[in-house]
Amino acid sequence: MEKHINGWPVISKWLGINEKRQADLARLLGITPSAVSQIKQGGIMLNAEQLNAIIKYLNIEIDDMCRLYTYIFNARLLDGLSIQHGGSQRLTINVTCGSELSDHYVSRQSGPLNEVHEEHSSYSGGLKKYDVISFETAEHYEPALEAPHMFAAARACSSAFFTGSGEKCFGLKIDTDEFAPEFPQNSILLVDGGEYPCSNDIVIAKLRGGKVIIRRYTRENGIVMLAPENFTGVKFEWNCSLNPGFVQWMFPVVEATLKLRQTS
């Protein structure tokens, strides 16, 4: 998995294309050359405004802009939370940019970039096609009646290709920020309905009241915690013995295709 907290491999490439140096970035951002060296090493994290300024300054093309954010999401979302919560991560992040996503996707790991392409009937690359449902549809799933991937197959609103190989996976589309503000709208999550979550997994869960949420799952000494990734949402914590059935079902998210807005 390619990752860098600031996407430096892409920035370095486009510095070379534009015949620019780190000193030019320092002037652009109003910082010292030594601070740019820290950015290169991952010691200082670029903010969104700085990233946007660099993209425009270097005229980074759309494919490499997707690659840039793939590096950043893999490093910040996965490694950063691994340091905070402990444990390993099983989630793979793919990034795409543009105005709208079609109903069919291909997320392909080829070389350093998890590329995302529209589906072509002649394309084959060891990918697997999964049915995609919305959050509203997921709220109606009852585990006592059918397997989650069968439920999704009967009610799919679209389909998506992922690098995952699970036989019981399904896609979950984020239609609005209401359901998962941590992920950009129109992103698609690949959920493994045939696996139990491990501690520190990102999971989709249905609470007793019927609400479907995305949280980071941890469990210790019989206490389960579902914590938001953006640190502003509601955190759920309960004792399994004293409050059984608080969660009706819960499955790990194993891959995500994030949809970013294209900069003007």
C-alpha positions in Angstrom: 0.0 0.0 0.0 1.5 3.4 -1.1 1.2 6.0 1.6 2.7 9.3 2.7 1.1 11.7 5.1 1.6 14.6 2.6 1.7 12.6 -0.6 5.3 13.7 -1.2 6.1 11.3 -4.0 3.5 13.1 -6.2 4.6 16.5 -5.1 8.2 15.6 -5.8 7.3 14.4 -9.3 5.6 17.6 -10.2 8.3 19.8 -8.7 10.6 18.1 -11.3 8.1 18.5 -14.1 7.8 22.2 -13.4 11.6 22.6 -12.7 10.8 23.8 -9.2 12.7 23.3 -6.0 11.7 22.8 -2.3 12.7 26.5 -1.8 9.9 27.5 -4.3 7.4 25.6 -2.1 8.7 27.4 0.9 8.1 30.7 -0.7 4.6 29.6 -1.9 3.6 28.5 1.6 5.4 31.2 3.5 7.5 28.8 5.5 11.2 28.0 5.9 13.0 25.5 3.7 13.7 23.4 6.7 9.9 23.2 7.3 9.5 21.9 3.7 12.1 19.2 4.6 9.9 18.3 7.5 6.9 18.1 5.2 8.9 15.8 3.0 9.8 13.5 5.9 6.2 13.5 7.2 7.1 15.5 10.4 4.7 18.3 9.5 1.3 17.7 8.1 0.0 19.9 5.3 -3.5 21.3 5.8 -6.2 21.4 3.1 -5.4 25.0 2.1 -1.8 24.3 1.6 -2.5 21.1 -0.4 -4.8 23.0 -2.7 -2.2 25.8 -3.1 0.4 23.2 -4.1 -1.9 21.4 -6.5 -2.7 24.7 -8.3 0.9 26.0 -8.2 2.3 22.8 -9.8 -0.7 22.3 -12.1 -1.0 18.7 -10.9 -3.1 16.7 -13.4 -6.2 14.9 -12.3 -4.8 11.4 -12.3 -1.9 12.4 -10.1 -4.2 14.5 -7.9 -6.1 11.3 -7.2 -2.8 9.5 -6.5 -1.8 12.4 -4.1 -4.9 11.9 -2.1 -4.6 8.2 -2.1 -1.2 8.5 -0.5 -2.6 11.0 2.0 -5.8 9.0 2.9 -3.9 5.8 3.3 -1.4 7.4 5.7 -3.6 9.7 7.7 -6.8 7.7 7.9 -5.1 4.3 8.5 -1.7 4.9 10.0 -2.8 7.9 12.1 -5.7 6.0 13.6 -3.5 2.9 14.1 -1.2 5.0 16.3 -4.1 6.4 18.2 -6.1 3.2 18.7 -3.4 0.6 18.4 -3.5 -2.6 16.3 -3.3 -3.2 12.6 -5.6 -1.9 9.8 -7.5 -4.0 7.3 -9.0 -1.2 5.2 -7.8 -0.4 1.7 -8.4 3.1 0.5 -8.9 4.1 -3.2 -9.5 7.6 -4.4 -11.2 9.1 -7.4 -11.8 12.7 -8.4 -14.4 14.2 -10.8 -17.9 15.7 -10.9 -20.0 12.5 -10.6 -19.3 8.8 -10.3 -21.1 6.4 -12.6 -23.0 3.5 -11.3 -20.1 1.1 -12.1 -16.6 1.4 -10.9 -13.3 -0.5 -11.1 -10.9 0.0 -8.3 -7.6 -1.5 -9.4 -4.3 -1.7 -7.6 -1.7 -1.4 -10.4 1.7 -0.1 -9.4 1.8 2.7 -6.9 -1.8 3.9 -7.4 -5.2 2.5 -6.6 -6.7 3.6 -9.9 -10.4 4.0 -10.4 -11.9 3.6 -13.9 -15.4 3.3 -15.4 -16.3 -0.3 -16.2 -15.6 -1.6 -19.7 -17.1 -5.0 -20.7 -13.7 -6.1 -22.1 -11.8 -5.3 -18.9 -10.6 -8.0 -16.6 -8.0 -7.7 -13.9 -8.8 -10.2 -11.2 -11.5 -7.8 -9.8 -14.8 -8.8 -8.3 -18.1 -7.1 -8.8 -20.3 -6.4 -5.8 -23.8 -5.2 -5.4 -24.3 -1.7 -3.9 -27.1 -0.6 -1.6 -27.8 2.7 0.2 -27.8 3.4 4.0 -31.6 3.6 3.9 -31.8 0.1 2.4 -29.3 -1.3 4.9 -31.5 -0.1 7.8 -34.1 -2.8 6.7 -31.7 -5.7 6.8 -32.6 -8.4 9.3 -29.9 -11.0 9.9 -32.3 -13.7 10.9 -33.9 -13.8 7.5 -31.0 -13.8 5.0 -27.3 -13.3 4.5 -26.3 -9.6 4.0 -24.8 -10.1 0.6 -28.0 -11.9 -0.6 -30.1 -9.0 0.9 -27.9 -6.5 -1.1 -28.2 -8.6 -4.3 -32.0 -8.4 -4.2 -32.1 -4.7 -3.5 -29.0 -3.3 -5.3 -29.1 0.3 -6.6 -25.8 -0.2 -8.6 -22.7 -2.3 -8.6 -19.0 -1.7 -8.0 -15.7 -3.4 -8.6 -13.2 -3.8 -5.8 -9.9 -5.6 -5.2 -11.4 -7.5 -2.4 -12.2 -11.2 -2.9 -14.7 -11.9 -0.1 -17.7 -14.0 -1.3 -20.1 -12.4 1.1 -19.2 -8.7 0.6 -21.5 -5.9 -0.6 -21.1 -2.2 -1.3 -22.6 0.6 0.7 -23.0 4.0 -1.0 -22.7 7.1 1.1 -25.5 9.2 -0.3 -25.3 12.1 2.2 -22.9 13.4 4.8 -25.6 12.6 7.4 -24.7 8.9 7.5 -20.9 9.1 7.4 -19.4 12.6 7.6 -16.0 11.0 7.8 -16.2 10.0 4.1 -16.9 12.2 1.1 -20.4 12.0 -0.4 -20.9 9.4 -3.1 -18.0 7.3 -1.8 -18.6 3.5 -1.7 -17.6 1.2 1.1 -17.0 -2.5 0.7 -18.5 -4.4 3.7 -17.7 -8.0 4.5 -20.9 -9.6 5.6 -19.1 -12.9 6.2 -16.6 -11.7 8.8 -16.7 -10.7 12.4 -15.0 -7.3 13.1 -11.6 -7.2 14.8 -10.7 -4.6 17.3 -9.9 -1.2 15.6 -11.8 -2.1 12.4 -14.0 0.4 10.8 -17.5 -1.1 10.9 -21.0 -0.6 9.8 -23.5 -1.4 12.6 -27.2 -1.2 13.1 -28.2 -0.1 16.6 -31.2 -1.4 18.5 -33.2 1.7 17.6 -32.7 0.9 13.9 -30.1 3.5 13.0 -27.1 2.4 10.8 -23.8 4.0 11.7 -20.1 3.8 10.7 -17.7 3.8 13.6 -14.4 2.4 14.7 -14.9 -0.7 16.8 -12.9 -1.6 19.9 -13.6 -4.2 22.6 -11.8 -4.8 25.9 -12.9 -6.6 29.1 -16.5 -7.0 27.8 -16.8 -3.2 27.1 -17.6 -2.4 23.4 -17.0 1.1 22.1 -18.0 2.5 18.7 -16.2 5.8 18.2 -16.6 8.3 15.3 -13.6 8.9 13.0 -14.1 12.6 12.9 -14.2 13.0 16.7 -17.4 15.1 16.5 -20.0 12.4 16.2 -21.6 10.4 19.0 -19.6 7.7 20.7 -21.4 4.5 21.8 -20.1 2.5 24.7 -21.7 -0.4 26.5 -21.2 -3.5 28.6 -22.1 -6.7 26.6 -23.3 -8.6 29.6 -25.4 -5.8 31.1 -26.8 -4.5 27.8 -27.0 -7.3 25.3 -28.6 -6.6 21.9 -27.5 -3.0 21.9 -26.3 -3.6 18.3 -28.4 -5.8 16.0 -25.6 -6.5 13.6 -22.1 -5.3 12.8 -19.7 -6.0 9.9 -16.2 -4.8 9.0 -15.5 -2.3 6.2 -12.6 -3.8 4.2 -12.2 -1.4 1.3 -13.3 2.1 0.4 -13.5 4.1 -2.8 -13.5 7.8 -1.8 -15.0 10.3 -4.1 -13.3 13.7 -3.9 -14.5 16.9 -5.5 -12.4 18.1 -8.5 -10.7 21.4 -7.8 -11.5 24.2 -10.3 
